[in-house]
Amino acid sequence: MRLGSIISETLRNIASGTAHALTMFLAVLFAGTLLGGYEAMSVMGLETEAAVRIRAFADVKTVVGGNVDGLACDRLSDHGDPSFISGAMRSGPQVVPLATKGIELSSYEVTAGMIRLITAGDPPEVPDSSGVWVSSDVSHDFGLVKGSRMQTNHGMVTVAGVFDWPNDGRDTRFAYAMIAPAASSGGVFQECWAKQWPQSDQMDELLLSTATKNPKSEMRPGVTALNKGFDAHYDAQKGYLTRVTRWMPYLGLAVGLLLGVISVRRRRLEYAGALHSGESKGAQLLGIELESLIWAGAGTLAACALLSAYALRMSQSDPLAVLLAAVRTPLVLLAGVLVSSLLTGSVIRQMQLFRYFKNR
């Protein structure tokens, strides 16, 4: 048979319903979307968990119990990783707004790196260090916004910005406080903070390198998490590699193999009769593959389109990563259909015609 005749016969089988193309299309679409969607939900769940940790500063560590070199602390951010932000802080004097003398505000002197750290993810990327920063609670109570001026017992201060410090398990000292910029080379600091995602094994060593023993304290410098409300042994990569849905492509392959076998076996009498009528085996296998490619390919494209829309709509951080994980299953399912339909068709022989007819 010529190629044109094979293609024409394939299209007639599809159009007439002989190939049961609509039923098989729906089966591929349902299986691919269901299995791929489950994978997408799993990956997005891991993304959400990571995003919650990042927003809660669970990836921030601090070195405490010693004196900290502010200049060395700020310079940790220069070691090459753009996600690494570090800064130093020390306690400052209590600040009393003259308009409300009954209220005292805790103040802290921080390096420029610390201001970048506490405002990470909020514009501007290079925060203003020309004035003090206040927490959102202080801003709300005193009606302060960027550019506001307030008279205190330490003189007039200008608000350079407002930062959020929610009660999500993190250290609460900045929750109701005023942050004043200080030169990193201006004396010693009490703590060095560092933020990095994902965290590296070298973070603790880098933080400890900025600290020296405080002669007024018997404590030795140590590293601790800023937010102790989260699992300290969290490993995002391990969580991704050990997720339950990592087996979805194998399940998709099994479903594809099953659908391919079903699509050919239900028509084995027809195929054996065609061989008896003089159709070559090569032409028959090509026709089987073309039919399978049409209904399985259409189902896979539809499933991938739905998964793409779902990933783009629901993913909070990286829709492409979610999509790449999800579409593996429908693509492997398609491969399973094509392989199994070809193998199943190859074992059908003309001599089996009468046995198929008898068992019909």
Phi, psi and omega in degrees: 000143177283159182300319179299321179292322179296315180296318180298317178295321179298313181295324177294321178296322179291313185290325184278347182092359179300323182277356183051042187296321182296316179297315181291324176301313180295324179295316178294316180299313181296311183295315181295318181290317182295309182290316178294324178294323177296320176297316179299318179298320180296314180294320179293329174297319177293321176298316180297318178299317179294319180296321178297318179296318181295316180296328181271008180060031176290346178265012180259132176240154181228148173256127184229168176089012179204184173270144185240136173278109184299322181293317179294324179296312179298325183287348176301332181290348184266009186277004170119339181269115182295340180277353183271120178233133181221154178193159183249156179214158174209156181291142177245185181287158173291135182250129180246113174295130183294336179286337179223079188292347179277356183244131176248141177248133172290141177234152180223140176262129186226158176277170180300325179296325179293323177296320175299322184291313184286343177253014182302130180092349178252142176288151356277162180293328175252094187293154181286125178251018183277351180209191181274157174247141180236152178288162182297329177293317177296318179302317181293316184290326184255001180065038183263140174225175178301128182096350179293153177238141183221133179274127180233176177291354176248015178106185181281134177238149177248133181276118179273340181178170179237135179237150177272140176216075185291162178271078183240022179106348180286167175308129188268004185296330181271000185294328180220075190210167175244131183252122182248128178295144177218151179294134181296338179266004184269074177085184183270157178241168184267327184218152172237126179252148177219138180237130180207137176222125351287156182290144179257162179290344183272355186300315181300317180294320179296318179294316180295334180291344181269352188250149172232159182294137177277118182296341181270001182226145178275352180287145173264148179302138178215163182252134179221162179278142178291323179243110184268009180275003182239160180297121182289342183260020181297133179226104184297317182294318179295320178299321179291316184289336183254011180297150183298323186281007178294344180271359183303318178301324179291322176293321176298320177298318180297318179295318179298317178298319180295315181296321178297319179295315182298317184297331181267318184296327181291348180238022185294328176296318178298316182291320178294322177295322178296320177296321179295331181276358175112002178290137179285154181294321180298317179295322180294315180295323177295319178296318177300315181294321179295318178297314180297320180296324182292304184284324179285322178295318178296318178296321179292317178299318179295318179296317179295324177295317179294319179294324178296315179297319180295315181295316180295327183279323191255336182290134183271339187230311187222082181301326182295318179296320178296316182295316181298324177288321186286321187283351178300321184295308178296328178291319177292325176300316177300315179298321179297320178298312183295319181291312184291325178294322178293315181293319179295319178294330184290339183268357178280130183236154178300322184294345180272001186303309185290328176292318177298319181294320180293323182274359183294000000 
